[in-house]
C-alpha cells in the first residue's frame, strides 16, 4: 500500500503530468476565447446594421448607367397555339462618346460610437449619340410605336438625388420624368421622352448631384467612355471590371481616370430586348475605412491558443528551473488575463485607433501578469524573463496583424524560432524524475 501511495504521489508531482495538465488547461481556455469571437462578431453585426440604417436615409451604393436611347416598337410573335399576337419590344442604342467628370466629396457621419462614410458626388456628364439606323436591327419606321422614344439614365437609389436634373439634348432642354419605362437595362432611374423627329446625331449634357455611400460605380456605355474623378478621400479601393488607367493617391486625396473602349466589354452599341447584362461591366471606387478594427480583433483571437500555450510554457519552464511549485489555479488566472486582453482590445478599438488600443491592452495585461508572477516566484530575474517573453509575443502578434500579405510567412518563421527555443530549454529537463528518485533511494 505504501508503494502504491508513493507511486501515486510521484506521478502527480512529475513534470510530465504537470505538462499534460497545462495542455488541458490551454484547451479549456479556448472556450472563453470562442465566446470572445462571438462577442466580436456580434459587435461587428451591430456596426453593420448601424451603417445600413444611416445609409438607407442618406443614400446607398450608386451605379450610374446611361444615358441610353430606347425606342419601343411593335413586334408580332407566334404563340404555342400557332396564333399570332402583337407585343411591345424595345430597341436600345448607346452613345458614341461618354465623358464623366466630377468630384466625390466624403462626408463622415456618426451614429453612437460608429463611424459611417458617405459621399456627395457632383458629376458632369457629356457625350453624343450617332444618327439612329433602324436597318441594322431589321426595323422599319412603320414598326415604331407612337413615334416616341426616350433617354434613360439608371440611378439605383433615387433618394440620393440632391438637385433637379436638366438634360440638354442638342439645343433643347428636356423634361426629366422619374422611373424607366422598359426596365430592361436597369430597374431604377429617370428618363425623358424624345419625339422621333428629334432623333438624329445629337449631343447631350447634364449635371448630377448625388448622395451615396461606400462606393460609386459606372457602366461604360459609350463606344468610348472617359471618366475622371477627384476626391479628398485618401484610402480608395478601385474595383469592378476595369481599373483606372491613371491614378494618384496622396494624403490629400486621390485622382483617377478611366478610358474604356467598346471592344473592352461584352455587348454592342445597339440591340433589342434584355439579351445583354450591362451591369457585369460596372466599375468604380470604394471609399473604404483603412482599418477594420473588428477584423483585426477577430484575427488576433485566432492566435489565442498560441498565446496561452506559450505563456504557460514560460511559467512551466520557470517553475521547473526555479523548483517553485505553481498551482494549476495560478495557470488558469494567468490564462484568463490573456483572454481579457482580447475583450479590452475590442472595447478600446471602438473608441480609439487600433494601434493605441493594442498598446494599452497589451501593456495592461503584461503588467498584471508581471506583478502576479513576481508574487509567485519572488525572483526579479524570473519576472523579467516572463515580461520579456510576453513583450516578444505581443510584438510578434502585432506585426502579423499588420502584414496581411506576408502574415503566413512571418508567422511560420516565428513559430520555428519559438519551437527551437522550446527544444533548447527543454533538453535538460528530467522528465521521468530519475534524479529525485535516486536521491530518495540514497
TORMAR-695361 format. One line per 5 residues: number of its first residue (from 1); their letters; for each residue z, y, x of C-alpha. Coordinates in Angstrom, 3 decimals, m for minus. Layout:
N
NUM	a	Z:Y:X  ...
END
This chain:
442
1	xxxxx	0.000:0.000:0.000  0.816:2.343:2.829  m2.534:1.647:4.468  m4.350:2.497:1.238  m2.451:5.774:0.913
6	xxxxx	m3.283:6.719:4.487  m6.956:5.872:3.929  m6.972:7.813:0.665  m5.351:10.830:2.285  m7.649:10.668:5.301
11	xxxxx	m10.714:10.553:3.046  m9.765:13.628:1.047  m8.873:15.577:4.167  m12.047:14.575:6.036  m14.737:17.048:6.996
16	xxxxx	m17.394:15.059:5.150  m15.508:15.155:1.856  m14.952:18.908:2.230  m18.641:19.463:2.852  m19.569:17.380:m0.202
21	xxxxx	m17.108:19.360:m2.303  m18.669:22.608:m1.074  m22.110:21.310:m2.100  m20.784:20.516:m5.589  m19.240:23.981:m5.896
26	xxxxx	m22.524:25.570:m4.831  m24.390:23.723:m7.593  m21.645:24.587:m10.087  m22.045:28.306:m9.354  m25.719:28.069:m10.283
31	xxxxx	m24.540:28.092:m13.913  m23.364:31.737:m13.812  m26.463:32.545:m11.725  m28.693:31.248:m14.532  m26.658:33.270:m17.044
36	xxxxx	m27.269:36.367:m14.918  m31.010:35.663:m15.005  m30.770:35.558:m18.797  m28.949:38.900:m18.761  m31.654:40.494:m16.609
41	xxxxx	m34.353:39.120:m18.894  m32.528:40.498:m21.930  m32.320:43.960:m20.347  m35.995:43.797:m19.452  m36.944:42.901:m23.036
46	xxxxx	m34.819:45.770:m24.314  m36.578:48.156:m21.936  m39.999:46.922:m23.086  m39.007:47.412:m26.714  m37.890:50.959:m25.935
51	xxxxx	m41.181:51.701:m24.188  m43.093:50.271:m27.140  m41.075:52.425:m29.534  m41.816:55.614:m27.601  m45.498:54.883:m27.026
56	xxxxx	m46.033:53.924:m30.663  m45.225:57.534:m31.548  m46.906:59.255:m28.610  m49.961:57.017:m28.178  m50.710:53.548:m26.869
61	xxxxx	m53.207:52.469:m24.219  m56.527:54.238:m24.757  m60.057:52.969:m24.125  m62.872:55.472:m24.614  m66.026:53.776:m25.883
66	xxxxx	m69.113:55.816:m26.569  m70.904:57.714:m27.742  m73.242:55.144:m29.305  m76.128:55.872:m31.677  m76.083:53.384:m34.589
71	xxxxx	m78.852:53.100:m37.201  m78.453:50.982:m40.366  m81.462:49.074:m41.691  m82.288:46.611:m44.446  m82.875:43.003:m43.442
76	xxxxx	m84.000:40.112:m45.624  m82.311:36.814:m44.869  m82.685:33.309:m46.248  m79.591:31.654:m47.708  m78.653:27.980:m47.594
81	xxxxx	m80.124:27.524:m51.095  m83.531:28.715:m49.815  m83.106:32.007:m51.585  m83.547:35.427:m50.034  m81.127:38.317:m50.022
86	xxxxx	m81.089:41.761:m48.500  m78.272:42.770:m46.182  m77.476:45.877:m44.173  m77.525:45.432:m40.433  m77.047:47.891:m37.585
91	xxxxx	m79.097:48.713:m34.506  m77.170:50.216:m31.598  m78.627:52.487:m28.914  m76.768:53.521:m25.753  m77.109:56.828:m23.884
96	xxxxx	m79.395:57.297:m20.905  m76.705:59.087:m18.914  m72.969:59.286:m19.499  m70.748:61.597:m17.490  m66.990:61.959:m17.957
101	xxxxx	m64.855:64.408:m16.013  m61.248:65.242:m16.565  m57.604:65.161:m15.649  m54.841:62.719:m16.530  m51.516:64.507:m16.562
106	xxxxx	m48.472:62.192:m16.635  m45.519:63.035:m18.841  m42.300:61.114:m18.169  m40.111:60.659:m21.226  m36.620:59.230:m21.502
111	xxxxx	m35.005:57.174:m24.218  m31.393:56.474:m23.297  m31.377:55.113:m19.747  m35.026:54.055:m19.882  m37.957:55.909:m18.359
116	xxxxx	m41.297:55.848:m20.177  m44.505:57.048:m18.511  m47.042:58.614:m20.877  m50.035:60.835:m20.193  m52.245:63.531:m21.666
121	xxxxx	m55.912:63.191:m20.753  m58.268:66.167:m21.002  m61.835:64.882:m20.754  m65.259:66.487:m20.859  m67.971:64.044:m21.938
126	xxxxx	m71.665:64.877:m21.497  m74.938:62.984:m21.377  m78.168:62.401:m23.229  m79.896:59.848:m25.420  m83.559:58.939:m24.904
131	xxxxx	m86.014:59.022:m27.774  m85.408:56.031:m30.042  m88.192:53.453:m30.026  m87.770:51.159:m33.011  m90.598:48.857:m31.973
136	xxxxx	m88.516:47.475:m29.083  m86.216:45.916:m31.699  m89.131:44.999:m34.002  m88.066:47.528:m36.630  m90.208:49.745:m38.801
141	xxxxx	m89.471:53.102:m40.335  m89.532:51.641:m43.847  m86.674:49.269:m42.904  m84.244:52.094:m42.255  m81.538:52.719:m44.844
146	xxxxx	m81.044:56.155:m46.415  m82.815:57.840:m43.489  m79.417:58.227:m41.861  m77.778:57.311:m38.539  m74.547:58.208:m36.821
151	xxxxx	m72.995:58.820:m33.427  m69.799:56.775:m32.983  m67.020:57.165:m30.425  m64.379:54.449:m30.058  m60.744:55.537:m29.705
156	xxxxx	m58.138:52.755:m30.205  m55.132:54.907:m31.127  m56.220:57.856:m33.244  m52.696:59.308:m33.223  m53.312:60.356:m29.629
161	xxxxx	m55.953:62.962:m30.552  m54.440:66.410:m29.982  m57.245:68.796:m30.911  m60.311:68.940:m33.122  m63.364:67.336:m31.542
166	xxxxx	m66.570:69.364:m31.644  m69.654:67.305:m30.825  m72.737:69.221:m29.756  m75.930:67.256:m30.496  m78.744:69.135:m28.854
171	xxxxx	m78.381:72.668:m30.189  m76.471:71.591:m33.285  m72.730:71.302:m33.852  m71.947:68.094:m35.720  m69.096:67.457:m38.143
176	xxxxx	m66.713:64.744:m36.955  m65.528:62.148:m39.505  m62.638:59.698:m38.888  m63.478:55.993:m38.800  m66.526:53.980:m37.750
181	xxxxx	m68.809:52.560:m40.475  m70.042:49.407:m38.731  m67.002:48.267:m36.688  m69.311:46.050:m34.605  m68.576:47.670:m31.250
186	xxxxx	m65.083:48.989:m31.809  m62.556:48.827:m34.625  m61.222:52.383:m34.463  m62.652:55.788:m33.683  m64.691:58.688:m35.026
191	xxxxx	m68.318:59.288:m35.942  m70.711:61.980:m37.064  m73.758:61.499:m39.286  m77.143:62.380:m37.860  m80.287:62.657:m40.023
196	xxxxx	m83.149:60.512:m38.742  m85.368:63.540:m38.338  m82.893:64.785:m35.685  m83.090:61.595:m33.633  m85.129:62.414:m30.574
201	xxxxx	m84.333:62.868:m26.919  m81.085:64.780:m27.213  m78.219:65.853:m25.025  m74.628:65.646:m26.217  m71.317:67.139:m25.157
206	xxxxx	m67.752:67.127:m26.436  m64.216:67.653:m25.163  m61.413:65.179:m25.811  m57.703:65.952:m25.572  m55.994:62.580:m25.821
211	xxxxx	m52.436:61.277:m25.590  m51.813:57.766:m24.327  m49.505:55.598:m22.308  m49.649:53.137:m19.437  m53.441:53.025:m18.979
216	xxxxx	m56.637:54.960:m19.640  m59.841:52.909:m19.763  m63.550:53.461:m20.231  m66.597:51.389:m21.185  m69.759:52.105:m19.147
221	xxxxx	m72.252:52.506:m21.982  m74.659:54.758:m20.134  m77.719:53.467:m18.313  m75.927:55.299:m15.533  m72.247:56.087:m16.024
226	xxxxx	m70.392:58.561:m13.811  m66.669:59.148:m14.196  m64.422:61.410:m12.156  m60.666:61.640:m12.756  m57.865:63.634:m11.162
231	xxxxx	m54.131:63.265:m11.735  m50.767:64.265:m10.301  m49.548:60.643:m10.607  m49.201:59.188:m7.100  m48.938:55.474:m7.870
236	xxxxx	m52.061:54.480:m9.827  m53.342:50.943:m10.229  m57.091:50.660:m10.762  m58.050:47.760:m12.979  m60.753:46.189:m15.077
241	xxxxx	m64.331:45.185:m14.373  m65.028:47.970:m11.845  m63.022:49.602:m9.079  m63.623:53.228:m8.035  m66.416:53.902:m5.559
246	xxxxx	m64.312:56.694:m4.107  m60.599:57.195:m4.425  m57.904:59.177:m2.706  m54.181:58.719:m3.264  m51.611:61.127:m1.837
251	xxxxx	m48.079:62.190:m2.679  m49.594:64.968:m4.790  m51.618:62.572:m6.966  m54.962:60.811:m6.964  m58.670:61.371:m7.489
256	xxxxx	m61.097:58.586:m8.368  m64.825:58.345:m9.055  m66.924:55.535:m10.552  m70.711:55.195:m10.580  m71.866:52.259:m12.720
261	xxxxx	m75.439:51.216:m13.477  m76.900:49.321:m16.406  m77.543:46.366:m14.097  m73.809:46.073:m13.345  m72.948:44.941:m16.876
266	xxxxx	m73.992:42.101:m19.167  m75.618:43.921:m22.107  m78.788:46.017:m22.554  m79.319:49.568:m23.755  m80.126:48.574:m27.315
271	xxxxx	m79.555:45.590:m29.593  m78.871:44.564:m33.173  m75.522:43.404:m34.572  m72.442:42.357:m32.641  m74.047:39.908:m30.231
276	xxxxx	m72.538:41.625:m27.178  m68.894:42.279:m26.333  m68.891:45.599:m24.527  m65.083:45.518:m24.139  m65.430:42.966:m21.323
281	xxxxx	m66.845:45.697:m19.081  m63.937:48.104:m19.558  m62.217:49.598:m16.520  m59.788:52.355:m15.740  m56.425:53.224:m14.276
286	xxxxx	m52.810:52.249:m14.963  m50.034:54.763:m14.423  m47.576:52.219:m13.137  m43.937:52.681:m12.172  m43.789:51.853:m8.436
291	xxxxx	m40.526:49.872:m8.567  m39.800:47.387:m11.317  m36.046:47.047:m10.874  m35.730:44.107:m13.257  m38.445:42.171:m11.477
296	xxxxx	m36.733:42.695:m8.118  m33.326:41.836:m9.555  m34.767:38.637:m11.019  m36.315:37.715:m7.675  m33.012:38.330:m5.899
301	xxxxx	m31.125:35.990:m8.272  m33.577:33.209:m7.407  m32.063:33.262:m3.910  m28.523:32.822:m5.291  m28.249:29.161:m4.225
306	xxxxx	m29.250:30.126:m0.692  m26.706:32.940:m0.551  m23.853:30.926:m1.997  m24.598:27.861:0.130  m24.896:29.793:3.396
311	xxxxx	m21.763:31.832:2.700  m19.860:28.621:2.011  m21.224:27.198:5.276  m19.885:30.209:7.166  m16.458:29.666:5.565
316	xxxxx	m16.706:25.941:6.297  m17.511:26.389:9.989  m14.745:28.980:10.290  m12.355:26.540:8.660  m13.352:23.699:10.993
321	xxxxx	m13.289:25.646:14.237  m10.075:27.571:13.490  m8.393:24.484:11.967  m7.389:26.587:8.954  m7.497:24.713:5.671
326	xxxxx	m9.122:26.652:2.811  m8.519:25.556:m0.760  m11.614:24.933:m2.962  m10.405:27.693:m5.307  m10.929:30.182:m2.482
331	xxxxx	m14.514:28.994:m2.145  m15.027:29.476:m5.885  m13.629:33.032:m5.731  m15.993:33.905:m2.873  m18.913:32.385:m4.842
336	xxxxx	m18.030:34.371:m7.971  m18.006:37.545:m5.867  m21.524:36.710:m4.715  m22.609:36.274:m8.346  m21.067:39.623:m9.286
341	xxxxx	m23.410:41.190:m6.724  m26.410:40.487:m8.965  m24.879:41.939:m12.124  m23.703:45.008:m10.201  m27.174:45.406:m8.677
346	xxxxx	m28.877:45.211:m12.092  m26.454:47.676:m13.678  m26.742:50.242:m10.873  m30.535:49.913:m10.615  m30.848:51.101:m14.224
351	xxxxx	m29.439:54.484:m13.195  m30.332:54.996:m9.515  m33.052:53.796:m7.153  m33.191:50.090:m6.363  m32.596:50.699:m2.645
356	xxxxx	m29.429:52.718:m3.332  m28.221:50.161:m5.879  m28.806:47.346:m3.397  m26.929:49.178:m0.634  m23.914:49.972:m2.818
361	xxxxx	m23.759:46.474:m4.338  m24.087:44.630:m1.038  m21.528:46.799:0.787  m19.090:46.392:m2.103  m19.304:42.594:m2.096
366	xxxxx	m19.254:42.333:1.707  m16.111:44.493:1.815  m14.421:42.356:m0.854  m15.249:39.097:0.922  m14.243:40.537:4.326
371	xxxxx	m10.785:41.514:3.040  m10.458:38.141:1.313  m11.499:36.230:4.450  m9.112:38.201:6.651  m6.234:37.323:4.336
376	xxxxx	m7.178:33.629:4.625  m7.815:33.297:8.363  m5.589:36.111:9.695  m8.035:36.487:12.596  m10.112:39.602:13.149
381	xxxxx	m12.770:37.762:15.116  m13.427:35.293:12.305  m13.601:38.151:9.796  m16.174:39.958:11.937  m18.291:36.801:12.168
386	xxxxx	m18.246:36.401:8.378  m19.123:40.088:7.869  m21.968:39.843:10.387  m23.325:36.733:8.649  m23.214:38.396:5.230
391	xxxxx	m24.871:41.550:6.549  m27.664:39.447:8.036  m28.120:37.595:4.727  m28.319:40.767:2.631  m30.726:42.423:5.058
396	xxxxx	m32.804:39.241:5.019  m32.935:39.238:1.207  m33.838:42.944:1.010  m36.724:42.506:3.440  m38.026:39.550:1.401
401	xxxxx	m37.881:41.629:m1.788  m39.924:44.385:m0.163  m42.559:42.123:1.406  m44.435:40.997:m1.694  m47.410:39.501:0.165
406	xxxxx	m45.502:38.136:3.160  m42.242:37.106:1.461  m43.047:33.371:1.669  m43.887:33.559:5.376  m40.891:35.714:6.272
411	xxxxx	m38.588:33.593:4.102  m39.630:30.381:5.820  m39.182:31.926:9.268  m35.690:32.993:8.251  m34.866:29.527:6.904
416	xxxxx	m35.998:27.909:10.153  m33.706:30.229:12.122  m30.785:29.539:9.766  m31.355:25.783:9.959  m31.406:25.973:13.749
421	xxxxx	m28.095:27.850:13.793  m26.511:25.328:11.421  m27.694:22.441:13.608  m26.372:24.184:16.715  m22.877:24.907:15.353
426	xxxxx	m22.525:21.507:13.688  m23.298:19.470:16.794  m19.644:19.230:17.919  m18.028:18.684:14.549  m16.001:15.491:14.324
431	xxxxx	m17.491:14.294:11.010  m15.621:10.955:10.990  m12.271:12.386:12.106  m12.085:9.948:15.044  m10.213:12.394:17.264
436	xxxxx	m7.483:12.806:14.659  m7.285:9.054:14.126  m6.919:8.416:17.888  m4.157:10.988:18.111  m2.347:9.377:15.201
441	xx	m2.738:5.947:16.855  m1.237:7.184:20.093
END
